[in-house]
Structures are given as structure tokens and as C-alpha cells.
Amino acid sequence: FELGWLLQLCISIITLPKQEPHSDSDTNTGAANSLYEPSPVRVEALQVLALLVKGYFTLAQTSLLELGEVACKCMEEPDPSIQLHGARLLEETGSGIVQQHKPDSPTPLNQRVPVSQVVTFWSRMLNGPLPGALQNDEHPTLQTSTCDAASSILPAAFNSLPNEKQILCITMLLGLNHSEHPLVKAAAVRALGVYILFPSLRQDVMFVADTANAILTSLDDKSLNVRTKAAWSLGNLTDTLIANMESLGLGFQEEFSDVLLLKMLKSATHASNDKDKVKSNAVRALGNLLHFLQPHHISKPQFKPGIEESIQALIRTVQSEATMKVRWNACYALGNMFKNPAIPLDAAPWAAQAFSALTTVVKTCKNFKVRIKSATALSIPNSRERYGDRKQFSEIWCALVLALEKSEETEDFLEFKYCASLRTQICQTLLHLLRLITAEDHSCVSKTISEKGDLIRTFVQRFLTSGVEADETATRTDPQDRVRMLQRAFQHVHDLQEVPAEEKELVVKYLDGILKHCTESTEPQSVLKDTRE
């Protein structure tokens, strides 16, 4: 149904002079105030307008520049409550634009607000009341809301703003990160955490370094809210380090300060002992930092204690009684660290503890999403050497088989919806391990198959022939990729040398039987599909 009339009514209440003649009650209210509706009425209209923008953005976008003028007018008025709600309207409008331009947005490209219009919108703000509101130290609540509004600039529009306006935004936010007011400081450090993801800023080593130093300052603040926002921003900043590593290569890594990198590692380790709200993003940052480290960092004596302490912090968090989100992030972080080939997984004294923590979680954690993430982490090392000696590999393999066996055991009904994803991930990890086994590992695999072959076959066949799960908790693969995983594992086991013939025949026949069953199960569906076409 059409709500355009309501949007226009709110705008008129906020911006147009009253229609009725002045009454006696207006005589003492002052000339400026008496021109408009009473302040409480205009505040209500601003709140309704902000909700309309939030809930019906496609309706609001047709009046985008008009909404910008409303926000500007309100932020330029002397009434603090009108200023504040003007800033909140600006934030909702900016957020609506950002949501609409996200890659997964349902709005077709030709129906989105053009970037050129967004640039016009924000240019008006930056040439108008936004800088003054950010610097209004007498009104910290307004500063906080304006920081939130400034963080809602569309990245593509920010890139198209004049260079001096970009520098203005960055400089003001870096300055407000030193505010004595916790709400302002929290909003500023959060905004910096948004800006660090902007494609136009994240490759600028100087900006990344300045932002990192600002975030680390706030991560040590006495306010929990400030530390929570700072930890979130540190997580984003370390996401940027990984993105730059993958897109820019060694150039960026070599240009980034070793001293600052070590400082970030130590600060994130310290924050991993904080409250869960901080800890969750601190461990996320640690995983990224450990992934980012290069061989020359790892070989430096000044880095070794920091690396050891950070890994121990992740292991403790995985094993802890922290919230499930924290433990999920810690499992993810260990997997992230495993991606770094420079980390000596095959020789490090802590490696056994890391694998032990993950195998314990995959077998016993009450939360299945955490189990899934631990199984995913166990699938990441890309060579047999990185899984350690025969005993450690055997423990990992047996833990995953036991986890598969117990994948339907839960006391919490809500966890049942993740059973299929858990089995999918465990099966993927088992096939990954099978593709890496050595002759020494073969006896462990053949023993498991002889004891629990029927159970494993049931789950693996279901994994190979079922469709892709609706939820995204496990690594996404299609059925053809899954069959190829089994074929590669089969070929690897078949080609192994120096394995007792009886043992080898048992495993090869077992895998061949699963492959044949899978082929027979999928062929009729292909035939049926052909006849329909």
C-alpha cells in the first residue's frame, strides 16, 4: 500500500511553518519556535520518517535529496533534540543506501539509487552541518549519532568525493577517537572500523597504520563499550590485512610496519582475556594476524613469544566455557592460522594442543555450529606433514569418526537442524585426510573400517548423494565435487606402496563399493532428467 502521503506529511510537519494563525499561547515561546509545530511534534515526525526510511527504503529513495535537506535543516537548528533526530534520520538514510548496494541486495541494479546521486547527497552534508555536529563537544549525544551517520557513507560514493572531503571525514574520526566521552569514542572507533573496509582506503598503508594505532588506543580503554567496538574494528582491520595480502601480495606485507604488527598481536592476545563481547572479535583478529605473518616475522626473536602466547590464547578459548560465538570464532581462528604455510605446524610444541582442542570440541561440544567449525579447521592443513606424527594423525581420524557416530546425539532440539551440516563437514574432512594418508597411517584407517565400516558407509553415501544443505554452516560443495573427493581419496589409497596386501585390499574394496553405490544412485536421476528434457 502507498505510504508516500505519510512521508510527505512528516516532511511538511518538520520543515513548513504552521498554517493556523498564532494563538495567545504562542506569545511567550519566541518568534523562531512559534513558526513551526511544537518541538515534540516535530521530533515524533522525525522518528516516523526515520522508520519509514528504514522499513520502506524503495519508497523513501524517490525523495532522497529532499530527505537530505530535511536532515541538514534539522542539524542546523538550535534545538538539540531536533539536531539529534536529524542526525539519526541521516544515519538511517545512509544505511538504506548501503544495504541497497550490497552484492546480495534483492533490488535490481537499475532500480538502485545512482552513485552520482549518493555523492550529491553526501556532498551536501559535508558542505553543511555534518562537520560542525561532529565537532560539537557540548553535545556528545549528537556527536555520537553523527559518527554513526558518517559511517553510513556508501564506499563507492566516498571514493567519488573530493579528496579534501575524504581527508576531512578521516581526520575528524581519528580526532574523536581521543574523545573523553565514552559514547563518542566508541562511535568513532566503530566508524573507523567501517572505513577500513572501503576499497579506496584499505590499500593505503598510512591510513591502515593510523587506524590501527587509533584502534589499539581504544582497545585499552576503561569503558567496556569502547573496547567492544574497538575489538570489532580490529577484526575488520585484520580482515583488510588478509584481503591486501591476497590482492597486493608481498609488497603490502613488506611495507606494513613490523613494530605495529607485533603491537597488534600483543593487544589482541591481551583482549582475548577480556569479557566475551571483546574476546569474540579479539580471537577473530588473532586468527587473521597469525595468517598474515611471513617467514621473516616468525624467525625474528622478538616475535616468537608473542606468537606463542597468541596461539595459546586461541587454544584456551576453544577449550573454555565461553559463549558459543566466542568458541566458534576461536575454532575459525585456528583454522585461519593453519592456512599460513610459514607457521610450523609439523614441528611446533603447541601443535598437539591445538589439534587436541579441536578434536575434543568436535566430539563433545553441545553446540553443533561450533563442532562444524572445528571439523572445518581440521580440514585445512594441506599436507600430511602438517598433521604431525602417526599417533596425532590417528587421534584426529578417530575423533572425527566418533564425532560422525555421535552426530545425531543432542539434548537440545534446536541443534537437530545442524545435524546434516555437521555430518557433511565431517565427511569432507575425513575424505581430505584419506587423500593425504601415508603407509604408516593405513593401519589406523583399515582398523576403523573393519570396526565401524557400516556406520561410516551410511553417512558417506548419504553425503555423496544428498543435495546441498540450505544452511551455510558447513563448507559448500555440490554432489559432483563430493564424488571427485572420494575418487581422489580412492586413487591415493590404491597407489600407496609398502602397505600389507590384506589391509590395502580391505580399504580399496570398501571405497570402491561406496563409489559404485554412488554411481548407481545418481544414474537413474540423470536418465530421468534426460527423458524430461
SEMITOR-141953 format. One record per residue (C-alpha): residue number from 0; residue in three letters; x negated, y, z. Coordinates in nm, 3 decimals, always signed. Each point is the difference from the previous one (the first is absolute). Layout:
<rs>
NUM, Ala, X, Y, Z
...
</rs>
This chain:
<rs>
0, Phe, +0.000, +0.000, +0.000
1, Glu, -0.112, +0.356, -0.070
2, Leu, -0.174, +0.187, +0.281
3, Gly, -0.126, +0.297, -0.199
4, Trp, +0.264, +0.224, +0.158
5, Leu, -0.135, -0.081, +0.348
6, Leu, -0.357, +0.076, -0.103
7, Gln, +0.106, +0.338, -0.142
8, Leu, +0.214, +0.075, +0.306
9, Cys, -0.300, -0.061, +0.230
10, Ile, -0.222, +0.222, -0.216
11, Ser, +0.257, +0.282, +0.006
12, Ile, +0.046, -0.022, +0.379
13, Ile, -0.378, +0.019, +0.046
14, Thr, -0.086, +0.271, -0.251
15, Leu, +0.304, +0.219, -0.078
16, Pro, +0.133, +0.286, +0.215
17, Lys, +0.328, -0.058, +0.179
18, Gln, +0.311, +0.071, -0.207
19, Glu, +0.229, +0.122, +0.279
20, Pro, -0.025, +0.358, +0.139
21, His, -0.196, +0.059, +0.320
22, Ser, +0.189, -0.056, +0.321
23, Asp, -0.047, +0.183, +0.330
24, Ser, -0.202, -0.294, +0.128
25, Asp, -0.267, +0.069, -0.264
26, Thr, -0.086, +0.348, +0.122
27, Asn, -0.263, -0.110, +0.250
28, Thr, -0.163, -0.283, -0.198
29, Gly, -0.225, +0.215, -0.216
30, Ala, +0.039, +0.093, -0.364
31, Ala, -0.221, -0.278, -0.141
32, Asn, +0.175, -0.283, +0.184
33, Ser, +0.350, +0.131, -0.069
34, Leu, -0.054, -0.026, -0.376
35, Tyr, +0.003, -0.379, +0.012
36, Glu, +0.193, -0.277, +0.166
37, Pro, -0.099, -0.057, +0.366
38, Ser, -0.334, -0.178, +0.040
39, Pro, +0.148, -0.329, +0.137
40, Val, +0.228, -0.026, -0.307
41, Arg, -0.291, +0.057, -0.239
42, Val, -0.213, -0.257, +0.188
43, Glu, +0.281, -0.256, -0.036
44, Ala, +0.022, +0.079, -0.372
45, Leu, -0.379, -0.047, -0.032
46, Gln, +0.023, -0.336, +0.176
47, Val, +0.282, -0.116, -0.231
48, Leu, -0.199, +0.121, -0.300
49, Ala, -0.310, -0.193, +0.114
50, Leu, +0.211, -0.315, +0.040
51, Leu, +0.151, +0.048, -0.346
52, Val, -0.351, +0.026, -0.146
53, Lys, -0.107, -0.312, +0.191
54, Gly, +0.302, -0.213, -0.089
55, Tyr, +0.097, +0.133, -0.344
56, Phe, -0.320, +0.121, -0.160
57, Thr, +0.120, -0.050, -0.358
58, Leu, +0.275, +0.250, +0.081
59, Ala, -0.239, +0.242, +0.173
60, Gln, -0.267, -0.008, -0.272
61, Thr, +0.222, +0.196, -0.241
62, Ser, -0.032, +0.292, +0.245
63, Leu, -0.368, -0.055, +0.087
64, Leu, -0.127, +0.354, -0.054
65, Glu, +0.307, +0.141, +0.171
66, Leu, -0.073, -0.222, +0.302
67, Gly, -0.356, +0.130, -0.006
68, Glu, +0.127, +0.356, +0.018
69, Val, +0.227, -0.093, +0.292
70, Ala, -0.296, -0.151, +0.189
71, Cys, -0.215, +0.305, -0.078
72, Lys, +0.267, +0.245, +0.114
73, Cys, +0.052, -0.187, +0.326
74, Met, -0.372, -0.033, +0.077
75, Glu, -0.042, +0.376, -0.054
76, Glu, +0.275, +0.095, +0.249
77, Pro, -0.078, +0.107, +0.358
78, Asp, +0.232, -0.256, +0.166
79, Pro, -0.223, -0.296, +0.109
80, Ser, +0.282, -0.258, -0.031
81, Ile, +0.077, +0.109, -0.358
82, Gln, -0.372, -0.011, -0.085
83, Leu, -0.034, -0.348, +0.148
84, His, +0.296, -0.148, -0.188
85, Gly, -0.119, +0.169, -0.319
86, Ala, -0.330, -0.188, +0.039
87, Arg, +0.187, -0.326, +0.061
88, Leu, +0.206, +0.056, -0.315
89, Leu, -0.327, +0.050, -0.188
90, Glu, -0.139, -0.326, +0.137
91, Glu, +0.311, -0.198, -0.099
92, Thr, -0.010, +0.149, -0.350
93, Gly, -0.370, -0.079, -0.041
94, Ser, +0.051, -0.354, +0.130
95, Gly, +0.290, -0.054, -0.242
96, Ile, -0.223, +0.097, -0.292
97, Val, -0.280, -0.230, +0.118
98, Gln, +0.240, -0.295, +0.043
99, Gln, +0.145, +0.057, -0.345
100, His, -0.345, -0.006, -0.162
101, Lys, -0.121, -0.319, +0.169
102, Pro, -0.086, -0.287, -0.242
103, Asp, +0.282, -0.219, +0.137
104, Ser, +0.261, +0.279, -0.013
105, Pro, +0.330, -0.108, -0.159
106, Thr, +0.039, +0.346, -0.162
107, Pro, -0.089, -0.017, -0.375
108, Leu, -0.298, +0.216, -0.102
109, Asn, +0.213, +0.232, -0.211
110, Gln, +0.231, +0.070, +0.296
111, Arg, -0.272, +0.096, +0.249
112, Val, -0.084, +0.357, +0.092
113, Pro, -0.266, +0.111, -0.253
114, Val, -0.343, +0.048, +0.158
115, Ser, -0.015, +0.350, -0.150
116, Gln, +0.313, +0.094, +0.195
117, Val, -0.148, -0.147, +0.319
118, Val, -0.310, +0.215, -0.053
119, Thr, +0.223, +0.309, -0.033
120, Phe, +0.184, -0.103, +0.319
121, Trp, -0.319, -0.034, +0.207
122, Ser, -0.166, +0.307, -0.154
123, Arg, +0.292, +0.206, +0.131
124, Met, -0.053, -0.147, +0.346
125, Leu, -0.375, +0.058, +0.005
126, Asn, +0.039, +0.354, -0.130
127, Gly, +0.277, +0.056, +0.255
128, Pro, +0.053, -0.096, +0.363
129, Leu, -0.181, -0.334, +0.029
130, Pro, -0.352, +0.130, +0.088
131, Gly, +0.141, +0.244, +0.257
132, Ala, +0.211, -0.272, +0.162
133, Leu, -0.304, -0.230, +0.025
134, Gln, -0.196, +0.275, +0.173
135, Asn, +0.279, +0.104, +0.237
136, Asp, -0.166, -0.100, +0.329
137, Glu, +0.289, +0.146, +0.202
138, His, +0.240, -0.255, -0.146
139, Pro, -0.170, -0.346, +0.018
140, Thr, +0.323, -0.185, -0.087
141, Leu, +0.017, +0.196, -0.325
142, Gln, -0.368, -0.074, -0.065
143, Thr, +0.069, -0.371, +0.054
144, Ser, +0.296, -0.008, -0.242
145, Thr, -0.193, +0.203, -0.257
146, Cys, -0.292, -0.248, +0.022
147, Asp, +0.250, -0.278, -0.069
148, Ala, +0.137, +0.201, -0.292
149, Ala, -0.349, +0.064, -0.140
150, Ser, -0.065, -0.376, +0.010
151, Ser, +0.301, -0.059, -0.228
152, Ile, -0.159, +0.159, -0.309
153, Leu, +0.016, -0.234, -0.300
154, Pro, -0.363, -0.107, -0.071
155, Ala, +0.034, +0.069, -0.374
156, Ala, +0.135, +0.348, +0.076
157, Phe, -0.279, +0.070, +0.250
158, Asn, -0.253, -0.082, -0.272
159, Ser, +0.166, +0.258, -0.229
160, Leu, -0.002, +0.280, +0.256
161, Pro, -0.264, +0.272, -0.041
162, Asn, -0.328, -0.099, +0.165
163, Glu, +0.025, +0.278, +0.262
164, Lys, +0.343, -0.130, +0.111
165, Gln, -0.137, -0.352, +0.039
166, Ile, -0.289, +0.134, +0.209
167, Leu, +0.245, +0.209, +0.205
168, Cys, +0.206, -0.310, +0.094
169, Ile, -0.308, -0.204, +0.090
170, Thr, -0.167, +0.279, +0.198
171, Met, +0.312, +0.072, +0.206
172, Leu, +0.058, -0.367, +0.083
173, Leu, -0.365, -0.052, +0.100
174, Gly, +0.030, +0.309, +0.222
175, Leu, +0.325, -0.115, +0.162
176, Asn, -0.167, -0.332, +0.084
177, His, -0.173, +0.200, +0.276
178, Ser, +0.328, +0.143, +0.137
179, Glu, +0.043, -0.009, +0.375
180, His, +0.363, -0.107, -0.045
181, Pro, +0.029, -0.381, -0.027
182, Leu, +0.302, +0.004, -0.234
183, Val, -0.176, +0.233, -0.245
184, Lys, -0.323, -0.199, +0.017
185, Ala, +0.188, -0.328, -0.058
186, Ala, +0.185, +0.143, -0.301
187, Ala, -0.321, +0.145, -0.146
188, Val, -0.199, -0.323, +0.028
189, Arg, +0.292, -0.194, -0.149
190, Ala, +0.017, +0.244, -0.293
191, Leu, -0.374, -0.050, -0.060
192, Gly, +0.070, -0.375, -0.004
193, Val, +0.251, +0.063, -0.280
194, Tyr, -0.234, +0.227, -0.199
195, Ile, -0.284, -0.252, +0.016
196, Leu, +0.207, -0.230, -0.225
197, Phe, +0.046, +0.268, -0.270
198, Pro, -0.181, -0.118, -0.316
199, Ser, -0.136, +0.353, -0.056
200, Leu, -0.156, +0.016, +0.348
201, Arg, -0.101, -0.352, +0.097
202, Gln, -0.302, -0.013, -0.233
203, Asp, -0.140, +0.327, +0.139
204, Val, -0.271, -0.119, +0.240
205, Met, -0.009, +0.335, +0.183
206, Phe, +0.376, -0.001, +0.063
207, Val, -0.010, -0.363, +0.113
208, Ala, -0.284, +0.081, +0.241
209, Asp, +0.169, +0.314, +0.138
210, Thr, +0.325, -0.193, +0.048
211, Ala, -0.181, -0.291, +0.165
212, Asn, -0.163, +0.231, +0.254
213, Ala, +0.335, +0.170, +0.073
214, Ile, +0.172, -0.336, +0.047
215, Leu, -0.273, -0.129, +0.233
216, Thr, +0.038, +0.313, +0.214
217, Ser, +0.373, -0.065, +0.037
218, Leu, -0.054, -0.372, +0.059
219, Asp, -0.172, +0.099, +0.326
220, Asp, +0.282, +0.235, +0.111
221, Lys, +0.164, -0.039, +0.342
222, Ser, +0.349, -0.006, -0.159
223, Leu, +0.121, -0.348, -0.101
224, Asn, +0.213, +0.152, -0.278
225, Val, -0.305, +0.174, -0.151
226, Arg, -0.208, -0.320, +0.022
227, Thr, +0.281, -0.201, -0.160
228, Lys, +0.022, +0.236, -0.299
229, Ala, -0.379, +0.017, -0.023
230, Ala, -0.027, -0.381, -0.010
231, Trp, +0.260, -0.013, -0.280
232, Ser, -0.198, +0.262, -0.193
233, Leu, -0.324, -0.190, +0.059
234, Gly, +0.167, -0.309, -0.147
235, Asn, +0.095, +0.204, -0.308
236, Leu, -0.349, +0.147, -0.026
237, Thr, -0.158, -0.346, +0.006
238, Asp, +0.253, -0.115, -0.264
239, Thr, -0.144, +0.285, -0.208
240, Leu, -0.355, -0.126, +0.058
241, Ile, +0.100, -0.341, -0.140
242, Ala, +0.183, +0.157, -0.296
243, Asn, -0.307, +0.212, -0.078
244, Met, -0.230, -0.299, +0.038
245, Glu, +0.205, -0.192, -0.254
246, Ser, +0.044, +0.288, -0.247
247, Leu, -0.327, +0.196, +0.038
248, Gly, -0.237, -0.278, +0.106
249, Leu, -0.334, +0.051, +0.169
250, Gly, -0.019, +0.371, -0.083
251, Phe, +0.261, +0.094, +0.258
252, Gln, -0.130, -0.244, +0.262
253, Glu, -0.355, +0.132, -0.027
254, Glu, +0.116, +0.363, +0.018
255, Phe, +0.211, -0.061, +0.312
256, Ser, -0.190, +0.076, +0.321
257, Asp, -0.135, -0.304, +0.189
258, Val, +0.011, +0.199, +0.324
259, Leu, +0.371, +0.079, -0.051
260, Leu, +0.077, -0.359, -0.099
261, Leu, -0.155, -0.133, +0.320
262, Lys, +0.184, +0.265, +0.202
263, Met, +0.331, -0.113, -0.159
264, Leu, -0.079, -0.364, +0.077
265, Lys, -0.073, +0.077, +0.366
266, Ser, +0.306, +0.225, +0.039
267, Ala, +0.232, -0.259, -0.156
268, Thr, -0.146, -0.270, +0.227
269, His, +0.060, +0.219, +0.304
270, Ala, +0.357, +0.076, -0.119
271, Ser, +0.070, -0.374, -0.037
272, Asn, +0.005, -0.013, +0.384
273, Asp, +0.262, +0.278, +0.019
274, Lys, +0.380, -0.039, +0.023
275, Asp, +0.165, -0.219, -0.265
276, Lys, +0.122, +0.304, -0.197
277, Val, -0.363, +0.104, -0.051
278, Lys, -0.145, -0.351, -0.012
279, Ser, +0.216, -0.106, -0.295
280, Asn, -0.163, +0.246, -0.241
281, Ala, -0.341, -0.014, +0.168
282, Val, -0.038, -0.370, -0.091
283, Arg, +0.130, +0.073, -0.350
284, Ala, -0.278, +0.261, -0.033
285, Leu, -0.261, -0.245, +0.134
286, Gly, +0.090, -0.254, -0.268
287, Asn, -0.046, +0.262, -0.272
288, Leu, -0.328, +0.129, +0.145
289, Leu, -0.145, -0.351, +0.027
290, His, +0.107, -0.064, -0.359
291, Phe, -0.164, +0.329, -0.110
292, Leu, -0.344, -0.065, +0.157
293, Gln, -0.286, -0.065, -0.241
294, Pro, -0.303, -0.229, +0.048
295, His, -0.221, +0.297, +0.090
296, His, +0.242, +0.096, +0.281
297, Ile, +0.011, -0.353, +0.137
298, Ser, -0.379, -0.031, +0.002
299, Lys, -0.053, +0.327, +0.193
300, Pro, -0.075, -0.054, +0.372
301, Gln, +0.224, +0.293, +0.105
302, Phe, +0.301, -0.161, -0.171
303, Lys, -0.035, -0.352, +0.143
304, Pro, +0.145, +0.063, +0.350
305, Gly, +0.292, +0.201, -0.147
306, Ile, +0.084, -0.275, -0.250
307, Glu, -0.018, -0.271, +0.267
308, Glu, +0.222, +0.198, +0.240
309, Ser, +0.257, +0.080, -0.268
310, Ile, +0.031, -0.365, -0.104
311, Gln, +0.033, -0.109, +0.362
312, Ala, +0.274, +0.263, +0.042
313, Leu, +0.191, -0.154, -0.293
314, Ile, -0.040, -0.352, +0.138
315, Arg, +0.123, +0.111, +0.344
316, Thr, +0.301, +0.171, -0.156
317, Val, +0.097, -0.308, -0.202
318, Gln, -0.015, -0.207, +0.319
319, Ser, +0.173, +0.260, +0.219
320, Glu, +0.357, +0.034, +0.120
321, Ala, +0.041, +0.326, -0.192
322, Thr, +0.310, +0.074, -0.205
323, Met, +0.044, -0.210, -0.313
324, Lys, -0.065, +0.299, -0.226
325, Val, -0.340, +0.049, +0.165
326, Arg, -0.093, -0.368, -0.032
327, Trp, +0.123, -0.004, -0.361
328, Asn, -0.227, +0.296, -0.078
329, Ala, -0.291, -0.168, +0.178
330, Cys, +0.041, -0.319, -0.207
331, Tyr, +0.020, +0.215, -0.312
332, Ala, -0.314, +0.186, +0.109
333, Leu, -0.200, -0.322, +0.045
334, Gly, +0.108, -0.109, -0.348
335, Asn, -0.103, +0.340, -0.132
336, Met, -0.343, -0.042, +0.159
337, Phe, -0.033, -0.348, -0.158
338, Lys, +0.022, +0.169, -0.343
339, Asn, -0.336, +0.168, +0.055
340, Pro, -0.269, -0.232, -0.143
341, Ala, -0.266, +0.189, +0.199
342, Ile, +0.152, -0.111, +0.332
343, Pro, -0.197, -0.317, +0.095
344, Leu, +0.293, -0.231, +0.071
345, Asp, -0.212, -0.312, -0.046
346, Ala, -0.263, +0.101, +0.259
347, Ala, +0.154, +0.249, +0.244
348, Pro, +0.042, -0.121, +0.360
349, Trp, +0.351, +0.155, +0.019
350, Ala, +0.129, -0.179, -0.313
351, Ala, +0.109, -0.308, +0.194
352, Gln, +0.198, +0.222, +0.241
353, Ala, +0.171, +0.180, -0.290
354, Phe, +0.107, -0.324, -0.167
355, Ser, +0.104, -0.148, +0.333
356, Ala, +0.220, +0.303, +0.078
357, Leu, +0.174, -0.029, -0.339
358, Thr, +0.052, -0.377, +0.023
359, Thr, +0.147, +0.035, +0.349
360, Val, +0.246, +0.262, -0.124
361, Val, +0.102, -0.200, -0.307
362, Lys, +0.087, -0.296, +0.224
363, Thr, +0.159, +0.164, +0.302
364, Cys, +0.111, +0.361, -0.048
365, Lys, +0.374, +0.043, +0.060
366, Asn, +0.024, +0.261, -0.276
367, Phe, -0.007, -0.163, -0.345
368, Lys, -0.104, +0.320, -0.181
369, Val, -0.318, +0.003, +0.211
370, Arg, -0.055, -0.369, -0.080
371, Ile, +0.039, +0.076, -0.371
372, Lys, -0.255, +0.280, +0.018
373, Ser, -0.250, -0.222, +0.182
374, Ala, +0.046, -0.272, -0.265
375, Thr, -0.058, +0.267, -0.266
376, Ala, -0.321, +0.114, +0.172
377, Leu, -0.123, -0.361, +0.006
378, Ser, +0.040, -0.017, -0.381
379, Ile, -0.226, +0.298, -0.073
380, Pro, -0.363, -0.126, +0.025
381, Asn, -0.088, -0.085, -0.361
382, Ser, -0.275, -0.257, +0.048
383, Arg, -0.040, -0.315, +0.205
384, Glu, -0.306, +0.140, +0.181
385, Arg, +0.203, +0.283, +0.151
386, Tyr, +0.220, -0.249, +0.190
387, Gly, -0.297, -0.121, +0.206
388, Asp, -0.115, -0.354, +0.073
389, Arg, +0.194, -0.325, -0.047
390, Lys, +0.142, +0.008, +0.354
391, Gln, +0.138, +0.353, -0.039
392, Phe, +0.147, -0.074, -0.343
393, Ser, +0.165, -0.311, +0.140
394, Glu, +0.154, +0.201, +0.287
395, Ile, +0.143, +0.254, -0.244
396, Trp, +0.141, -0.272, -0.227
397, Cys, +0.157, -0.195, +0.287
398, Ala, +0.146, +0.316, +0.155
399, Leu, +0.173, +0.088, -0.328
400, Val, +0.139, -0.353, -0.038
401, Leu, +0.134, +0.014, +0.357
402, Ala, +0.145, +0.347, -0.068
403, Leu, +0.176, -0.142, -0.307
404, Glu, +0.137, -0.285, +0.209
405, Lys, +0.134, +0.247, +0.263
406, Ser, +0.125, +0.257, -0.252
407, Glu, +0.365, -0.069, +0.081
408, Glu, -0.041, +0.001, +0.377
409, Thr, +0.115, +0.326, +0.154
410, Glu, +0.208, +0.106, +0.297
411, Asp, +0.094, +0.328, -0.166
412, Phe, +0.274, -0.032, -0.260
413, Leu, -0.118, +0.321, -0.170
414, Glu, -0.331, -0.164, -0.092
415, Phe, +0.169, -0.267, -0.217
416, Lys, +0.023, +0.238, -0.295
417, Tyr, -0.382, +0.005, -0.015
418, Cys, -0.042, -0.380, +0.002
419, Ala, -0.019, -0.030, -0.379
420, Ser, -0.252, +0.284, -0.028
421, Leu, -0.214, -0.154, +0.273
422, Arg, -0.005, -0.337, -0.177
423, Thr, -0.077, +0.171, -0.332
424, Gln, -0.301, +0.181, +0.143
425, Ile, -0.133, -0.306, +0.185
426, Cys, +0.028, -0.210, -0.318
427, Gln, -0.184, +0.267, -0.198
428, Thr, -0.276, +0.012, +0.260
429, Leu, -0.032, -0.381, +0.011
430, Leu, -0.032, -0.016, -0.381
431, His, -0.261, +0.278, +0.015
432, Leu, -0.202, -0.198, +0.255
433, Leu, +0.041, -0.320, -0.202
434, Arg, -0.155, +0.174, -0.301
435, Leu, -0.311, +0.080, +0.209
436, Ile, -0.063, -0.325, +0.192
437, Thr, -0.336, -0.174, -0.008
438, Ala, -0.074, -0.370, +0.024
439, Glu, -0.057, +0.052, +0.375
440, Asp, +0.354, +0.138, +0.043
441, His, +0.164, -0.279, -0.196
442, Ser, +0.040, -0.241, +0.291
443, Cys, +0.202, +0.259, +0.196
444, Val, +0.237, +0.053, -0.295
445, Ser, +0.043, -0.372, -0.072
446, Lys, +0.066, -0.072, +0.370
447, Thr, +0.275, +0.267, +0.008
448, Ile, +0.159, -0.138, -0.317
449, Ser, -0.004, -0.357, +0.130
450, Glu, +0.162, +0.111, +0.330
451, Lys, +0.238, +0.276, -0.113
452, Gly, +0.014, -0.038, -0.378
453, Asp, +0.379, -0.038, -0.021
454, Leu, +0.063, +0.317, +0.198
455, Ile, -0.254, +0.205, -0.196
456, Arg, +0.136, -0.135, -0.332
457, Thr, +0.354, +0.110, +0.087
458, Phe, -0.104, +0.358, +0.072
459, Val, -0.247, +0.030, -0.290
460, Gln, +0.252, -0.134, -0.252
461, Arg, +0.258, +0.245, +0.128
462, Phe, -0.260, +0.277, -0.026
463, Leu, -0.084, -0.093, -0.360
464, Thr, +0.356, -0.025, -0.128
465, Ser, +0.183, +0.271, +0.194
466, Gly, +0.054, +0.356, -0.122
467, Val, -0.170, +0.308, +0.138
468, Glu, +0.124, +0.095, +0.347
469, Ala, +0.213, +0.312, +0.029
470, Asp, -0.205, +0.147, +0.285
471, Glu, -0.355, +0.125, -0.046
472, Thr, -0.167, -0.138, +0.309
473, Ala, -0.206, -0.260, -0.186
474, Thr, -0.229, +0.046, -0.299
475, Arg, +0.222, +0.010, -0.309
476, Thr, -0.065, -0.269, -0.264
477, Asp, +0.221, -0.147, -0.270
478, Pro, +0.050, -0.380, -0.040
479, Gln, -0.240, -0.024, -0.298
480, Asp, -0.280, +0.164, +0.201
481, Arg, +0.068, -0.243, +0.284
482, Val, -0.031, -0.301, -0.231
483, Arg, -0.327, +0.138, -0.137
484, Met, -0.128, +0.031, +0.359
485, Leu, +0.070, -0.370, +0.054
486, Gln, -0.155, -0.094, -0.336
487, Arg, -0.321, +0.186, +0.089
488, Ala, -0.009, -0.167, +0.342
489, Phe, +0.060, -0.342, -0.163
490, Gln, -0.280, +0.056, -0.253
491, His, -0.242, +0.115, +0.271
492, Val, +0.066, -0.306, +0.219
493, His, -0.016, -0.229, -0.305
494, Asp, -0.344, +0.138, -0.093
495, Leu, -0.152, -0.026, +0.350
496, Gln, -0.310, -0.219, +0.018
497, Glu, -0.135, -0.212, +0.288
498, Val, +0.345, -0.074, +0.147
499, Pro, +0.088, -0.359, +0.102
500, Ala, +0.201, -0.147, -0.290
501, Glu, +0.291, -0.114, +0.217
502, Glu, +0.037, +0.342, +0.165
503, Lys, -0.020, +0.182, -0.331
504, Glu, +0.253, -0.229, -0.168
505, Leu, +0.248, +0.059, +0.286
506, Val, -0.011, +0.380, -0.034
507, Val, -0.012, +0.006, -0.382
508, Lys, +0.300, -0.236, -0.031
509, Tyr, +0.189, +0.199, +0.262
510, Leu, -0.052, +0.332, -0.181
511, Asp, +0.072, -0.158, -0.339
512, Gly, +0.330, -0.134, +0.134
513, Ile, +0.105, +0.347, +0.118
514, Leu, -0.096, +0.150, -0.338
515, Lys, +0.203, -0.263, -0.190
516, His, +0.302, +0.054, +0.226
517, Cys, -0.025, +0.373, -0.058
518, Thr, -0.018, -0.045, -0.379
519, Glu, +0.302, -0.232, +0.002
520, Ser, +0.196, +0.244, +0.219
521, Thr, -0.062, +0.300, -0.225
522, Glu, +0.035, -0.166, -0.343
523, Pro, +0.381, -0.051, +0.009
524, Gln, +0.043, +0.368, +0.095
525, Ser, -0.210, +0.100, -0.304
526, Val, +0.203, -0.227, -0.227
527, Leu, +0.325, +0.140, +0.139
528, Lys, -0.126, +0.353, -0.056
529, Asp, -0.092, -0.085, -0.362
530, Thr, +0.344, -0.147, -0.072
531, Arg, +0.169, +0.312, +0.141
532, Glu, -0.208, +0.224, -0.222
</rs>
